Amino acid sequence: DQATLPNGVWHLTAERRTREADLGDEALAKTWAQAVKTWAYLEPRQLHVVINPFSGTGRGMQIWETVVKPVLDLSPHVVQEHITTSRGDATRYCRELQL
C-alpha cells in the first residue's frame, strides 16, 4: 500500500482498490473524509497515529496539525495521537500497543 502526492492528488490503496481525493482546502478535506467513511470502515475504529516531529524535513507536527488531523477529525474514528520525544519512542509504543 502506498500513498503518493503527484499534482496534489492522493492515491490511497485499500483492498486492492485505488481511491482519489484532492487535498488542499476544507471542501476537499470533507470529500476525503467522506471517502474514508464510505470505503475504509463502516463502523468507527480507533486509530493510533505516531508523529515524529523531527523526522524527515522536520515538518511532521505541522503536517499533522494542518493537514492530517483536520481530515481525521471529520471522520467517525477515534484518533489517539502519540508524539515521539526521544529515540525509540515509536518502537516502544507500538510494542506495548494492545490490538
C-alpha positions as CSV (number, residue, x, y, z in Angstrom):
1,D,0.0,0.0,0.0
2,Q,1.3,3.4,-0.8
3,A,0.1,7.0,-0.9
4,T,1.6,9.4,-3.4
5,L,1.0,13.1,-3.9
6,P,1.5,13.9,-7.6
7,N,-0.1,17.2,-8.6
8,G,-1.9,17.4,-5.2
9,V,-3.8,14.1,-5.6
10,W,-3.5,11.3,-3.1
11,H,-3.8,7.8,-4.3
12,L,-4.8,5.6,-1.4
13,T,-4.7,1.8,-1.8
14,A,-7.1,-0.3,0.2
15,E,-8.3,-3.8,-0.5
16,R,-6.5,-3.6,-3.9
17,R,-8.6,-0.6,-4.9
18,T,-7.4,2.9,-5.5
19,R,-9.4,5.9,-4.5
20,E,-8.5,9.5,-5.2
21,A,-9.3,12.7,-3.3
22,D,-7.7,16.1,-3.8
23,L,-6.4,17.8,-0.7
24,G,-5.8,21.5,-0.2
25,D,-8.9,23.1,1.3
26,E,-11.8,22.4,3.6
27,A,-14.2,21.2,0.9
28,L,-11.6,18.8,-0.4
29,A,-10.8,17.5,3.1
30,K,-14.5,16.8,3.7
31,T,-14.6,14.9,0.4
32,W,-11.7,12.8,1.6
33,A,-13.3,12.2,5.0
34,Q,-16.5,11.1,3.3
35,A,-14.4,8.6,1.1
36,V,-12.9,7.2,4.3
37,K,-16.3,6.8,5.9
38,T,-17.6,5.1,2.7
39,W,-14.9,2.6,1.9
40,A,-12.4,2.2,4.7
41,Y,-14.7,1.1,7.6
42,L,-18.4,1.1,8.1
43,E,-18.1,1.4,11.8
44,P,-15.9,3.8,13.8
45,R,-12.5,2.5,14.6
46,Q,-9.7,3.5,16.9
47,L,-6.7,4.9,15.0
48,H,-3.3,5.3,16.6
49,V,-1.1,7.9,14.9
50,V,2.6,8.2,15.8
51,I,4.1,11.6,15.0
52,N,7.9,12.2,15.0
53,P,8.1,16.0,14.8
54,F,11.8,15.9,13.9
55,S,12.0,13.2,11.2
56,G,12.4,13.9,7.5
57,T,12.1,17.6,6.9
58,G,11.1,18.4,10.4
59,R,7.6,19.3,9.4
60,G,5.8,16.3,10.8
61,M,3.9,18.2,13.5
62,Q,2.9,21.0,11.1
63,I,1.6,18.5,8.6
64,W,-0.2,16.5,11.3
65,E,-1.9,19.6,12.8
66,T,-2.7,21.4,9.5
67,V,-3.5,18.6,7.1
68,V,-4.0,15.1,8.6
69,K,-5.7,15.8,11.9
70,P,-8.3,18.1,10.5
71,V,-9.3,15.5,7.9
72,L,-9.4,12.7,10.5
73,D,-11.5,14.9,12.8
74,L,-14.2,14.8,10.1
75,S,-14.3,11.0,10.2
76,P,-16.2,8.9,12.7
77,H,-13.0,7.4,14.0
78,V,-11.4,7.9,17.4
79,V,-7.9,9.1,16.9
80,Q,-5.1,8.7,19.5
81,E,-2.0,10.7,18.7
82,H,1.4,9.8,20.1
83,I,4.2,12.3,19.7
84,T,7.7,11.0,20.0
85,T,10.1,12.8,22.2
86,S,13.2,10.6,22.1
87,R,14.8,7.9,20.1
88,G,12.9,4.6,20.2
89,D,9.6,6.0,21.4
90,A,7.7,4.8,18.3
91,T,9.1,1.3,18.6
92,R,8.3,1.1,22.3
93,Y,4.8,2.4,21.8
94,C,4.0,0.0,19.0
95,R,5.3,-3.0,21.0
96,E,3.2,-2.0,24.0
97,L,0.1,-1.4,22.0
98,Q,-2.6,-4.0,22.5
99,L,-4.7,-4.6,19.4
